[in-house]
């Protein structure tokens, strides 16, 4: 039996055990913060309140007029403007229809205002959340669950919409309707009003019992639905579908999906059928109230010669029916309220996360950068306990090239990530053009640093879109020049749509080497003062690697650059080689000085570089 804004049988009226454990503490500070999002729309909210009051009054009057219509039909003269007879009946019917129409019309306006307010508040919150997340450090994105981040941005903020348009409005609407109905009943006769009110609480008991049963089944159905979604994600993704085909598991996966789908259907049927016995009881109880009013009213009229009319009793029965749904809704509003506060708390928890890396007060704009880098006694630790880098010292002058080599996990990538402040040092300092990187604004510092990583990320769009991401104002000639330098222009020319060819999701339509060369062209369009190649060829085949190497070699001749490489030809082109092991620079020099020194570099040369050549 549905309520005015979602039925009492809805899934939302009962909390799971997890929700009970995580029920937020509703404080004045939390409420003040929630209301701060409503403040800009105070005028609209007041207009919604006016609409609710007028709509509630208009919707109750037809019930009252029904009693007068019955009195006219039984021959009573209402007197005054209504008069008696057919004209009186026509006036009452016309007024009743008009009030119904007006109530519905105002209801449409109220719905529009509700939707407008809730959508604009969620618009504000999404913008605030996205802007805040953009400021979070690399540590946040490497440690936080990506699904949790997306949930905050989507489900939680979408839930706020329903809070604004549903919970708050439901409280007001139901409370006003209930108050007006009670007042109208007591104006007729206090005896029958009391009889009707006593019956109302009985209505809620079977509803709550049936709701608990449905909520339990709904939880099982949701778990089954999650399992189905997991199967779909695993087997219908590009990689998953390839694995299914290669191992010939199509039939097995179909059977697994069919079994989960079958369980889902059974649970859905049970959920929909749950509580039918309670509804039978409920239906009986809803008739008890009116019967009691007819009984008591009849006794008052027939035995005590009361002034009550048949129309009065009909009005009271109609008003009693209008009380059922608001009472049940208000009794269940606590769960909706707690859940609403929980959503706000989850969103605010993200808002309150302080960005770990941000501009210092008084940070300066970096202009006309040379790309000079100096590490002075740099220490770094991810957790503050176990040091990953220890006493790193080196200098890179403008126009020079440094190669950083070392075993996997020695800290090579961490060193270069400290320069654009993806992480901040925990000791010592990193200087860029003679100034601590923390004294430059983040945006201006990162504008002067171009990084080509091992794992290339391309957006789902055209080659042109991906190139322009680095420099939206780049001309066609600049893009062509960058592609030529990256050794990818010949490939682009062979494509039917040239620069407007689609690369697919994450660049899946391209090979690894093609993606990597496009990423090099993208960095060149940025025109940074410092180029960093972080093992840009380590995951590629020899042909792709050679093509990329042919693109990199000229670049490091004309730009300040840092190379993390596993290829000897690249290392030989460097002005200095830094050998990193266990977070320390253990050797440094040119290839000819290190190759027979009997240290880590000689070991790497004999096991990795020489073999690669």
C-alpha positions in Angstrom: 0.0 0.0 0.0 2.0 2.9 -1.2 2.6 6.1 0.8 2.4 9.6 -0.6 6.1 9.8 -1.4 7.2 6.1 -1.6 5.2 3.4 0.2 5.5 2.1 3.7 6.5 -1.2 2.1 9.5 0.4 0.5 13.0 -1.1 1.1 14.2 2.1 2.7 12.3 1.8 6.0 14.6 -0.7 7.6 18.3 -0.5 8.1 20.9 -3.2 7.6 23.1 -4.3 10.5 26.0 -2.5 8.7 24.0 0.7 8.6 23.1 0.4 12.3 26.8 0.1 13.2 27.7 3.1 11.1 24.9 5.3 12.2 26.4 8.8 12.3 26.2 11.0 15.4 23.9 13.9 14.4 25.4 17.0 15.9 24.6 20.7 15.6 27.8 21.2 13.5 26.7 18.5 11.1 23.1 19.9 10.8 24.6 23.5 10.3 26.8 22.2 7.6 24.0 20.4 5.8 21.8 23.5 6.0 24.6 25.6 4.5 23.9 23.9 1.2 20.2 24.9 1.5 21.0 28.5 2.4 21.5 29.8 -1.2 18.1 28.5 -2.1 16.1 29.8 1.0 13.7 31.7 -1.2 12.9 28.7 -3.3 12.4 26.5 -0.1 10.0 29.0 1.3 8.0 28.9 -1.9 8.0 25.1 -1.7 6.6 25.4 1.9 3.9 27.7 0.7 3.0 25.3 -2.1 2.8 22.4 0.3 0.5 24.3 2.7 -1.8 25.4 -0.1 -1.8 22.0 -1.8 -2.5 20.2 1.5 -5.5 22.5 2.3 -6.9 22.2 -1.2 -6.6 18.4 -1.1 -8.4 18.2 2.2 -11.4 20.4 1.2 -12.9 17.9 -1.3 -13.2 15.4 1.6 -15.1 18.0 3.6 -17.2 19.0 0.6 -18.2 15.3 0.1 -20.0 15.5 3.4 -22.0 18.5 2.3 -22.8 16.9 -1.1 -24.3 13.9 0.8 -26.2 16.3 3.1 -27.7 18.0 0.0 -28.6 14.6 -1.5 -30.4 13.7 1.7 -32.5 16.9 1.4 -30.6 19.2 3.8 -30.6 23.0 3.1 -27.1 24.3 3.6 -28.2 27.9 3.4 -26.0 30.9 2.6 -24.2 30.9 -0.7 -24.7 27.2 -1.2 -28.5 27.2 -0.9 -30.3 24.0 -1.6 -31.4 21.7 -4.3 -29.7 21.1 -7.7 -28.0 24.5 -7.8 -26.4 23.8 -4.4 -25.2 20.3 -5.6 -23.7 21.8 -8.8 -21.9 24.5 -6.8 -20.4 21.9 -4.5 -19.4 19.6 -7.3 -17.8 22.4 -9.2 -15.9 23.7 -6.2 -14.7 20.1 -5.4 -13.4 19.6 -8.9 -11.8 23.1 -8.9 -10.0 22.4 -5.6 -8.8 19.0 -6.9 -7.4 20.7 -10.0 -5.8 23.5 -8.1 -4.2 21.0 -5.6 -2.7 19.0 -8.5 -1.6 22.2 -10.3 0.2 23.4 -7.2 1.6 19.9 -6.7 3.2 20.1 -10.2 4.8 23.5 -9.2 6.0 22.0 -5.9 7.6 19.0 -7.8 9.3 21.3 -10.2 10.7 23.5 -7.4 11.8 20.4 -5.4 13.6 19.0 -8.5 15.2 22.4 -9.3 16.5 22.8 -5.8 17.8 19.2 -5.4 19.5 19.2 -8.8 21.2 22.5 -8.1 22.4 21.4 -4.7 23.8 18.2 -6.2 25.4 20.3 -9.0 27.1 22.4 -6.3 28.3 19.3 -4.3 29.6 17.4 -7.4 31.5 20.5 -8.5 33.0 20.9 -5.1 33.8 17.2 -4.8 35.5 17.1 -8.2 37.5 20.2 -7.6 38.6 18.9 -4.2 39.6 15.5 -5.6 41.7 17.2 -8.2 43.8 18.7 -5.4 44.4 15.4 -3.7 47.9 14.0 -3.8 49.1 10.9 -5.6 49.1 9.1 -2.2 45.4 9.5 -2.0 44.7 7.9 -5.4 47.2 5.0 -4.8 45.7 4.1 -1.4 42.0 4.9 -1.8 39.6 2.5 -3.4 38.7 3.8 -6.9 35.2 2.4 -6.6 34.7 4.2 -3.3 35.8 7.5 -4.9 33.3 7.1 -7.8 30.5 6.1 -5.3 31.1 9.4 -3.4 30.8 11.3 -6.7 27.7 9.4 -8.0 25.6 7.4 -5.6 26.1 9.4 -2.4 25.5 12.8 -4.0 22.6 11.4 -6.0 21.3 10.2 -2.7 21.4 13.8 -1.4 19.0 14.7 -4.2 16.4 12.3 -2.9 17.0 13.7 0.6 16.2 17.2 -0.5 13.4 16.3 -2.8 12.0 13.4 -0.8 12.9 13.3 2.9 12.7 17.0 3.8 9.6 17.6 1.7 8.0 14.4 2.9 8.3 15.5 6.5 6.7 18.9 5.8 4.0 17.6 3.6 2.9 14.7 5.8 3.1 16.8 9.0 1.0 19.5 7.5 -1.6 17.1 6.1 -1.8 15.3 9.4 -2.2 18.5 11.4 -4.9 19.9 9.1 -6.8 16.5 9.1 -6.8 16.3 12.9 -8.0 20.0 13.2 -10.7 19.4 10.7 -11.9 16.2 12.5 -12.0 17.9 15.9 -14.0 20.8 14.4 -16.7 18.4 13.4 -16.9 16.4 16.7 -14.3 15.6 19.3 -15.8 12.3 20.2 -15.5 10.8 16.7 -12.1 12.4 16.2 -10.8 10.6 19.3 -12.3 7.3 18.0 -10.6 7.7 14.7 -7.2 8.7 16.2 -7.1 5.6 18.5 -7.4 3.3 15.4 -4.6 4.9 13.4 -1.6 3.4 15.3 -3.0 -0.2 14.6 -2.5 0.5 10.9 1.3 0.8 11.2 1.9 -2.6 13.0 1.4 -5.0 10.0 3.1 -2.6 7.7 6.3 -2.6 9.7 6.2 -6.4 10.1 5.8 -7.0 6.4 8.5 -4.4 5.7 11.1 -6.2 7.8 10.5 -9.4 5.9 10.7 -7.7 2.5 13.9 -5.8 3.6 15.6 -9.1 4.5 14.7 -10.6 1.1 15.8 -7.4 -0.6 19.2 -7.7 1.0 19.6 -11.2 -0.4 18.4 -10.1 -3.8 21.0 -7.2 -3.8 23.8 -9.7 -2.9 22.7 -11.9 -5.8 22.5 -8.9 -8.1 26.1 -7.9 -7.1 27.2 -11.5 -8.0 25.5 -11.2 -11.4 27.2 -7.8 -12.0 30.5 -9.4 -11.0 30.1 -12.1 -13.6 29.2 -9.6 -16.3 32.2 -7.4 -15.5 34.5 -10.4 -15.5 33.3 -12.1 -18.6 32.1 -9.3 -20.9 35.1 -7.0 -20.6 37.7 -7.0 -23.4 40.3 -9.0 -21.4 37.7 -11.3 -19.7 36.0 -12.2 -23.0 39.4 -13.0 -24.6 40.2 -15.3 -21.7 36.8 -17.0 -21.9 37.3 -17.7 -25.6 40.9 -18.9 -25.3 40.0 -21.4 -22.6 36.7 -22.5 -24.2 34.7 -21.6 -21.1 31.6 -20.1 -22.9 29.2 -22.8 -21.8 30.5 -22.9 -18.2 30.2 -19.1 -17.9 26.7 -19.3 -19.4 25.7 -21.9 -16.8 27.2 -19.8 -14.0 25.3 -16.8 -15.1 22.1 -18.7 -15.6 22.2 -20.2 -12.1 22.8 -16.7 -10.5 20.0 -15.2 -12.7 17.6 -18.0 -11.6 18.3 -17.3 -7.9 17.7 -13.6 -8.6 14.3 -14.4 -10.1 13.2 -16.6 -7.2 14.3 -14.0 -4.7 12.4 -11.2 -6.6 9.2 -13.3 -6.6 9.5 -14.0 -2.9 10.1 -10.4 -2.2 7.1 -9.3 -4.2 4.9 -11.9 -2.5 6.2 -11.3 1.0 3.7 -9.7 3.4 0.6 -10.6 1.5 -0.9 -12.1 4.7 0.0 -8.9 6.5 -1.7 -6.9 3.8 -4.9 -8.9 4.3 -4.7 -7.9 8.0 -3.9 -4.4 7.0 -6.9 -4.2 4.7 -9.1 -5.5 7.5 -7.8 -2.9 9.9 -8.3 0.0 7.5 -12.0 -0.9 7.4 -12.3 -1.1 11.3 -11.7 2.7 11.7 -14.5 3.7 9.3 -16.8 1.1 10.8 -16.2 2.4 14.3 -17.0 5.9 13.1 -20.2 4.8 11.5 -21.1 2.9 14.7 -20.4 5.7 17.1 -21.8 8.3 14.8 -25.0 6.2 14.2 -25.5 5.8 18.0 -25.0 9.6 18.5 -27.5 10.4 15.7 -30.2 7.7 16.4 -30.0 7.4 20.2 -28.9 10.8 21.5 -30.4 13.0 18.8 -27.1 14.6 18.0 -26.7 17.5 15.6 -24.4 15.2 13.5 -25.4 14.5 9.9 -24.7 11.6 7.6 -22.5 14.0 5.7 -20.5 14.8 8.8 -19.7 11.2 9.4 -18.7 10.7 5.8 -16.3 13.7 6.1 -14.7 12.1 9.3 -14.3 8.8 7.5 -12.6 10.5 4.5 -10.3 12.5 6.8 -9.4 9.4 8.7 -8.4 7.8 5.5 -6.2 10.8 4.7 -4.4 10.3 8.1 -3.2 6.7 7.5 -0.4 7.4 5.0 1.1 10.5 6.7 1.2 8.8 10.1 2.9 5.7 8.7 5.4 7.8 6.7 6.3 10.0 9.7 6.8 6.9 11.9 9.3 5.5 9.3 11.0 8.8 8.6 13.7 8.1 11.3 15.4 5.6 9.1 15.3 7.9 6.1 16.7 10.7 8.2 19.6 8.6 9.6 20.4 7.3 6.2 20.4 10.9 4.9 22.8 12.0 7.6 25.0 9.1 6.9 25.3 10.1 3.2 26.2 13.7 4.2 28.7 12.3 6.7 30.4 10.2 4.0 30.6 13.1 1.6 31.9 15.5 4.3 34.5 13.0 5.2 36.0 13.4 1.7 35.6 17.2 1.8 37.6 17.2 5.1 40.5 15.4 3.7 43.2 18.0 3.5 45.2 18.0 0.3 48.7 16.7 1.1 50.4 18.6 -1.6 49.4 22.2 -2.3 50.8 25.6 -3.0 52.7 27.2 -0.1 51.7 30.7 1.0 53.6 33.1 -1.2 54.5 30.5 -3.8 55.8 32.1 -7.0 55.0 31.5 -10.7 57.8 29.7 -12.6 58.5 31.4 -15.9 61.2 31.0 -18.6 62.4 27.8 -17.0 65.8 26.3 -17.8 65.0 22.8 -16.4 67.9 22.7 -14.0 67.4 20.2 -11.1 69.3 19.6 -7.9 68.7 17.1 -5.1 70.2 18.0 -1.8 70.3 15.3 0.9 66.8 14.1 -0.1 65.0 11.6 2.1 61.6 10.0 1.3 59.3 7.6 2.9 55.7 6.7 2.0 54.6 5.9 5.5 56.9 8.0 7.5 58.6 4.9 9.0 60.4 2.9 6.4 62.8 5.1 4.3 62.6 4.5 0.6 65.2 7.1 -0.4 68.2 8.1 1.6 70.6 11.0 1.2 70.0 11.5 -2.6 72.3 14.1 -4.0 72.8 15.0 -7.7 72.6 18.0 -10.1 71.3 18.2 -13.6 72.3 21.3 -15.6 70.3 22.8 -18.4 70.7 20.9 -21.7 72.3 17.9 -20.0 70.9 14.4 -19.7 71.1 12.0 -16.7 70.3 8.3 -16.8 69.0 6.6 -13.6 69.5 2.8 -13.5 69.1 0.2 -10.9 67.3 -3.0 -9.9 63.5 -3.1 -9.8 62.1 -1.4 -6.7 65.2 0.5 -5.9 63.4 3.9 -6.0 64.2 5.2 -9.5 60.6 6.3 -10.4 60.2 7.8 -6.9 63.2 10.1 -7.5 61.7 11.6 -10.7 58.2 11.8 -9.1 59.6 14.2 -6.5 60.4 16.8 -9.1 56.8 17.6 -10.2 55.7 17.1 -6.6 53.6 14.0 -7.2 55.1 13.3 -3.7 56.9 15.7 -1.3 60.3 14.9 0.2 60.3 13.9 3.9 63.9 15.3 4.3 66.3 17.5 2.3 65.0 19.4 -0.7 64.6 19.3 -4.5 65.4 22.4 -6.4 64.2 23.4 -9.8 66.0 26.3 -11.4 67.7 27.0 -8.1 64.5 27.2 -6.1 62.9 24.6 -3.8 60.1 23.0 -5.9 57.7 23.8 -2.9 58.2 27.5 -3.5 56.9 27.3 -7.1 53.2 27.1 -7.7 52.2 23.6 -8.6 50.6 24.5 -11.9 53.6 26.5 -13.2 56.1 23.9 -12.0 54.3 21.0 -13.7 53.8 23.1 -16.9 57.6 22.9 -17.3 58.0 19.2 -16.8 57.0 16.6 -19.3 56.8 12.9 -18.3 56.5 9.8 -20.5 55.7 6.8 -18.3 55.9 3.1 -19.0 52.1 2.7 -18.8 50.7 5.1 -21.4 47.2 6.4 -20.8 45.2 7.7 -23.8 41.7 9.1 -23.5 38.8 7.5 -25.5 38.8 9.9 -28.5 40.8 10.8 -31.5 44.6 11.1 -31.8 44.0 14.8 -32.2 42.1 15.0 -28.9 44.9 13.2 -27.1 47.5 15.5 -28.5 45.6 18.7 -27.8 45.2 17.6 -24.2 48.8 18.9 -23.7 48.3 22.1 -25.5 44.7 23.0 -26.5 46.0 25.9 -28.6 48.4 23.9 -30.7 48.2 24.4 -34.5 48.0 21.6 -37.1 51.6 22.3 -38.1 52.8 22.0 -34.4 51.0 18.7 -34.1 52.5 17.4 -37.3 56.0 18.5 -36.2 55.6 16.8 -32.8 54.4 13.6 -34.4 57.4 13.6 -36.7 59.8 14.1 -33.8 58.0 11.2 -32.0 58.4 9.0 -35.1 54.6 8.4 -35.3 53.6 10.7 -38.2 54.0 8.0 -40.9 51.7 5.7 -39.0 49.1 8.5 -38.6 49.2 9.3 -42.3 48.3 5.7 -43.2 45.1 5.9 -41.1 41.9 6.6 -43.0 41.1 9.6 -40.8 44.6 10.7 -40.0 44.8 12.7 -36.8 41.0 12.2 -36.4 41.3 8.5 -36.1 39.8 7.0 -32.9 42.2 5.4 -30.5 39.6 3.4 -28.5 39.1 3.0 -24.8 42.5 3.5 -23.2 44.0 3.4 -26.7 43.1 -0.3 -27.2 43.0 0.2 -31.0 46.7 1.0 -31.0 49.8 -1.1 -30.3 51.9 -0.4 -27.2 54.6 1.2 -29.3 52.1 3.4 -31.2 50.5 4.6 -27.9 53.9 5.3 -26.5 55.0 7.4 -29.5 51.7 9.4 -29.4 52.4 10.1 -25.7 55.9 11.4 -26.6 54.3 13.6 -29.2 51.8 14.8 -26.6 54.6 15.7 -24.2 56.5 17.6 -27.0 53.4 19.7 -27.7 53.6 20.8 -24.1 57.1 22.1 -24.8 58.5 21.5 -21.2 61.9 22.7 -20.0 62.6 19.2 -18.6 61.7 15.8 -20.2 61.5 12.7 -18.1 61.3 9.2 -19.7 60.3 6.7 -17.1 61.2 3.3 -18.6 59.3 4.3 -21.7 60.4 1.3 -23.7 60.6 -1.5 -21.1 57.3 -3.2 -22.0 57.6 -3.1 -25.8 58.8 -5.5 -28.5 62.1 -4.8 -30.2 60.7 -3.2 -33.3 58.5 -0.7 -31.3 61.4 -0.2 -28.9 63.7 0.7 -31.8 61.1 3.2 -33.2 60.7 4.9 -29.8 64.5 4.9 -29.2 64.9 6.6 -32.6 62.5 9.3 -31.4 64.0 9.7 -27.9 67.7 10.0 -29.0 67.4 13.3 -30.9 65.2 14.8 -28.1 67.8 14.2 -25.3 70.4 16.0 -27.5 68.3 19.2 -27.5 66.5 19.2 -24.2 67.3 18.8 -20.5 66.2 15.3 -19.7 66.2 12.4 -17.2 66.1 8.8 -18.4 65.1 5.8 -16.4 66.1 3.1 -18.9 67.1 -0.4 -19.4 68.6 0.0 -22.9 72.4 0.5 -23.2 72.2 2.9 -26.2 70.1 5.3 -24.2 72.4 5.2 -21.2 75.5 5.8 -23.4 73.9 9.1 -24.6 73.6 10.4 -21.0 76.0 12.9 -19.6 76.0 11.0 -16.3 74.7 7.7 -15.0 73.3 7.4 -11.5 73.1 3.9 -10.1 70.4 3.5 -7.5 70.2 0.5 -5.1 68.0 0.2 -2.0 67.1 3.9 -2.1 70.6 5.2 -2.4 72.9 6.3 -5.2 75.7 3.8 -4.9 77.6 4.6 -8.1 77.8 7.5 -10.6 79.8 8.3 -13.7 80.0 7.4 -17.4 79.5 4.0 -18.9 83.3 3.5 -19.4 84.0 4.3 -15.8 81.3 2.0 -14.3 81.2 -1.0 -16.6 84.4 -2.6 -15.1 84.1 -1.2 -11.6 82.8 -4.4 -10.2 79.7 -2.9 -8.7 75.9 -2.8 -9.3 76.3 -1.2 -12.7 78.6 -4.0 -14.0 76.1 -6.5 -12.7 73.2 -4.7 -14.5 75.3 -4.5 -17.7 76.1 -8.2 -17.7 72.6 -9.4 -16.9 70.4 -6.8 -18.5 71.9 -4.1 -20.8 74.3 -6.3 -22.7 71.7 -8.9 -23.2 69.1 -6.3 -24.4 71.7 -5.0 -27.0 
